[in-house]
Amino acid sequence: MNIKVLEKLGLNIKKYRLAQGFTQETLAEKIGIHPTYVGKLEGGKNNPSVKMLFKITCALGITLSDLFDFDK
């Protein structure tokens, strides 16, 4: 997998998290994961499952399309 995709995905997760006013801890609590995992996702270090991406988008009030729109 192209590592750049994971980095861009992580940046979008962070962008939408901050737009909601959430800390990494808040997002982690909402989706039932450890805050360090959120940090690894945002840093492009982890490759999330489709199920995890769905949980993230629901918690952030966005769509999967929003999350993968790297041009915004």
C-alpha positions as CSV (number, residue, x, y, z in Angstrom):
1,M,0.0,0.0,0.0
2,N,1.2,3.5,-0.8
3,I,2.3,5.0,2.6
4,K,1.3,8.4,1.3
5,V,-2.3,7.4,1.4
6,L,-2.1,6.5,5.1
7,E,-0.4,9.8,5.8
8,K,-3.1,11.7,3.9
9,L,-5.8,9.7,5.6
10,G,-4.3,10.5,9.0
11,L,-4.2,14.2,8.2
12,N,-7.8,14.1,7.3
13,I,-8.7,12.3,10.5
14,K,-6.9,15.0,12.5
15,K,-8.4,17.8,10.5
16,Y,-12.0,16.6,11.1
17,R,-11.3,15.7,14.7
18,L,-10.0,19.2,15.4
19,A,-13.0,20.7,13.5
20,Q,-15.2,18.9,16.0
21,G,-13.2,20.3,18.9
22,F,-12.2,16.7,20.0
23,T,-9.0,15.7,21.6
24,Q,-7.4,12.4,20.6
25,E,-8.7,11.1,23.9
26,T,-12.3,12.2,23.2
27,L,-12.3,10.6,19.7
28,A,-10.8,7.4,21.2
29,E,-13.4,7.2,23.9
30,K,-16.2,7.7,21.3
31,I,-15.0,4.8,19.2
32,G,-13.7,2.5,21.9
33,I,-10.0,2.5,21.2
34,H,-6.9,3.7,23.1
35,P,-5.8,7.3,22.5
36,T,-2.4,6.2,21.3
37,Y,-4.0,4.3,18.4
38,V,-5.7,7.6,17.3
39,G,-2.2,9.2,17.3
40,K,-0.8,6.4,15.2
41,L,-3.7,6.7,12.8
42,E,-3.2,10.5,12.5
43,G,0.5,10.0,12.0
44,G,-0.1,7.5,9.1
45,K,1.5,4.7,11.1
46,N,-1.5,2.3,11.2
47,N,-3.7,0.9,8.5
48,P,-7.2,1.0,9.9
49,S,-9.9,-1.6,9.0
50,V,-13.0,-0.6,7.1
51,K,-14.9,-1.2,10.4
52,M,-12.6,1.3,12.2
53,L,-13.0,3.9,9.4
54,F,-16.7,3.6,9.7
55,K,-16.6,4.1,13.5
56,I,-14.3,7.2,13.0
57,T,-16.6,8.7,10.4
58,C,-19.7,8.2,12.6
59,A,-18.0,9.8,15.6
60,L,-16.8,12.8,13.5
61,G,-20.2,13.2,11.7
62,I,-18.6,12.8,8.2
63,T,-18.8,10.3,5.4
64,L,-16.2,8.0,4.1
65,S,-16.0,10.1,1.0
66,D,-15.1,13.1,3.1
67,L,-12.4,11.2,4.8
68,F,-10.8,10.1,1.5
69,D,-11.2,13.5,-0.2
70,F,-7.5,14.5,-0.1
71,D,-8.1,17.6,-2.2
72,K,-10.1,19.6,0.4
